[in-house]
Amino acid sequence: MTERFISTGWPVEKGPVDRWELNRAADMANPKKTEPKPMSSIPKYIQRKQQIQVLTASADKSAKVWDITEDGNGKVKKTLTCPGSGGVEDMLVGCLWQNDYLVVVSLGGTISIFSASDLDKAPLCLSGHMKNVASLSVLKSNPKVILSSSYDGLIVKWIQGIGYNGKLQRKENSQIKCFAAVEEEIVTSGFDNKVWRVPFNGDQCGDADSVDIGSQPKDLSLALHSPELALVSTDSGVVMLRGTKIVSTINLGFPVTASVIAPDGSEAIIGGQDGKLHIYSITGDTLTEDAVLEKHRGAVTVIRYSPDVSMFASGDANREAVVWDRASREVKLKNMLYHTARINCLAWSPDNSMVATGSLDTCVIIYDIDKPASSRTTIKGAHLGGVYGLAFTDQQSVVSSGEDACVRVWRLTPQ
């Protein structure tokens, strides 16, 4: 009995595929070359076990199932076409024949799964990010819709309990550094000094509008009750936007590292490189400083209001988080020092009872506001390379994203 081995290459022109017939006990010496019909260059192949059929995947964006005859010639049984935009990212780079599943992988990371027993059936497509997923947003819908963004400009839509639900195709595919979303609009900023507003409905994005704020944005926050109002922080101050119109540009006189605007647009909290939190009241297009809070020992990296706006939480580059009472401006939960590296993100539970923090140390820590910080729940190794995005989808579920280009949903169990 003989085994067949197929080698493939990258010829400039169409040419033969080399085939060797080897005795099971023999070495790979003295191969017997045949000349089957010309085939296009094929980077990957898989032979189906116990049947003379071969699956190939090619840079021409197609996969093929071949019937191999006894004389070594190949005949195409079916050409498999994967959904996509037709760009370079749709070039196929790998394939696998596993039982009844034909699996092909594209350069852009999309996995298409075909049925070997029904080659005419549309494939199941799985995809996601290829770069650091730096931001997450959960929309108020049922089931919950999660939007994730990576700095290469990709926005992916996920549905809780289902998973991947497609990529949002923006007409202006600029890079993304800061990201915020409400039910019918996405707001982003990148590295070109512009803030973009993109309307979307379902999986469709409309025409984007942009405004150049004259400096690279460092943080972006929307007034959720009036999302046309946005606060954008820059190196030395903030810019207030209403839609794509600049309301005011304010130099605060200190290096800004994080910011947030209250849902009703009446207040802003600005964090500095010196670890101080500056609280401003907003009247029209002006900011009036009301208080300065000092507790952090490193640059403030993130600030978030609780859903009922009775509290806010902040994190810093020196691995500490603090929960504050908004009315008294006193510390409500302290000693939140259980990370070993800078805190990149934080999120509140819907009922205001918990705060989750994500860090460069790869961990997510969940704190109960009414219990000592020592009673925390820690998710170790949540994301290789660090955690950069956090959000609660409901009271028992936390979604996180990170440097490993993954988005994960964690189920919390009561202690």
Stockholm file with secondary structure:
# STOCKHOLM 1.0

chainA/1-415         MTERFISTGWPVEKGPVDRWELNRAADMANPKKTEPKPMSSIPKYIQRKQQIQVLTASADKSAKVWDITEDGNGKVKKTLTCPGSGGVEDMLVGCLWQNDYLVVVSLGGTISIFSASDLDKAPLCLSGHMKNVASLSVLKSNPKVILSSSYDGLIVKWIQGIGYNGKLQRKENSQIKCFAAVEEEIVTSGFDNKVWRVPFNGDQCGDADSVDIGSQPKDLSLALHSPELALVSTDSGVVMLRGTKIVSTINLGFPVTASVIAPDGSEAIIGGQDGKLHIYSITGDTLTEDAVLEKHRGAVTVIRYSPDVSMFASGDANREAVVWDRASREVKLKNMLYHTARINCLAWSPDNSMVATGSLDTCVIIYDIDKPASSRTTIKGAHLGGVYGLAFTDQQSVVSSGEDACVRVWRLTPQ
#=GR chainA/1-415 SS CEEEEEECCCCSSCBCCEEEEEETTSCSCSCCCCCCCCBCCCSEEEECTTSSEEEEECTTSEEEEEEECTTSCEEEEEEEECCSCSSGGGCEEEEEEETTEEEEEETTCCEEEEETTBTTSCCEEECCCSSCEEEEEEESCSSCEEEEEETTSCEEEEETTTEEEEEEBCSSCCCCSEEEEETTEEEEECSSSEEEEEEEETTEECCCEEEECSSCCCEEEECTTSTTEEEEECSSEEEEEETTEEEEEEECSSCEEEEEECTTSSEEEEEETTSEEEEEEEETTEEEEEEEEECCSSCEEEEEECTTSSEEEEEETTSCEEEEETTTCCEEEEEECCCSSCEEEEEECTTSSEEEEEETTSCEEEEETTSCGGGCEEETTSSTTCEEEEEEEETTEEEEEETTSCEEEEECCCC
#=GC SS_cons         CEEEEEECCCCSSCBCCEEEEEETTSCSCSCCCCCCCCBCCCSEEEECTTSSEEEEECTTSEEEEEEECTTSCEEEEEEEECCSCSSGGGCEEEEEEETTEEEEEETTCCEEEEETTBTTSCCEEECCCSSCEEEEEEESCSSCEEEEEETTSCEEEEETTTEEEEEEBCSSCCCCSEEEEETTEEEEECSSSEEEEEEEETTEECCCEEEECSSCCCEEEECTTSTTEEEEECSSEEEEEETTEEEEEEECSSCEEEEEECTTSSEEEEEETTSEEEEEEEETTEEEEEEEEECCSSCEEEEEECTTSSEEEEEETTSCEEEEETTTCCEEEEEECCCSSCEEEEEECTTSSEEEEEETTSCEEEEETTSCGGGCEEETTSSTTCEEEEEEEETTEEEEEETTSCEEEEECCCC
//
